[in-house]
Amino acid sequence: MCPAKVVEDVRRGWIIPIGGGEKKVKTSGILGRFVELCGGADARIAIIPTASQLPDTGARYSAVFGEMGA
C-alpha cells in the first residue's frame, strides 16, 4: 500500500491516534505534545471519536484543544 499522491507544493497532514487512557485536561502532556505537533495556535485538528461509546468525547476533546490554544 502506498500513500496518496500529493499535489506539488501542498503540505500533507497527519493522522495521530490518541488512546482513551489519557486525561482530557489542559495540562495533559500527551495532548500538549499533540497540539504542538499539529501547529499550536495555527493547528487544524479534526476529532473522530469512533472508538468511544461516550456521547461527549468529541466535544470534550474539542474543548480541551481550545483551552490549549489550538
N, C-alpha and C positions, 0 to 999 in steps of 0.2 A: 504494500500500500504506500502510495506517495502523497506528500502534502499537496493541497490545492495550489494551482499556479497563481502567482501574484502578479498583478499589473505592475509594470516598471514604475519606480518612484513611489510606490504605495507601501506603507508600513504595515506589517502583519500584526494582528493582535494575539492574545494568548488565552488559553483555557486553563484555569488553575482550580482544580477541585479542592474544596476545603471540607474536611470531615466535620462531623457533628460534635466532636468531643471538646472543641474549644469554647471558651466563654464568649458569648456575644456581647462584649462590653468594649467601651472606648479604649481601655488600657490593655487589651489583648495584644500580646507580642506577635502572634501569628497573623492576626488581622491587620495590625500595624505594618508588618512587613509586606503583606499582600497589597495594601494601599500604596505603599512606597513603590513596589514593583509595577503597579498599574499607572503611576504617574502623579501620585499625591493629589494636589488640588486640581490638576488637569485630568485626573483619572476618569475614564468612561467604563463603568462597571455594569455588567448585566448579571442579574441574580436569577438563577434557575434552581429553585428548591425542590428538585424532583425526588430526592431520597427522604424527605421529611414528611411525616404524617401530620405535623402540627400546622394549623392553618395560618399562623402568624410568622412563620420562619422567614419568608421573603421580605415582609415588611420590617421585621426586626433587623435583618442584615442591612437593609436599605437605611434604616435609622442610624445604625452603628457606623456605617461608612460615611454618612453625612456628618455625624458627630466628630469623625476623624478628619473631616475637611475634604473628603473626596466628593 
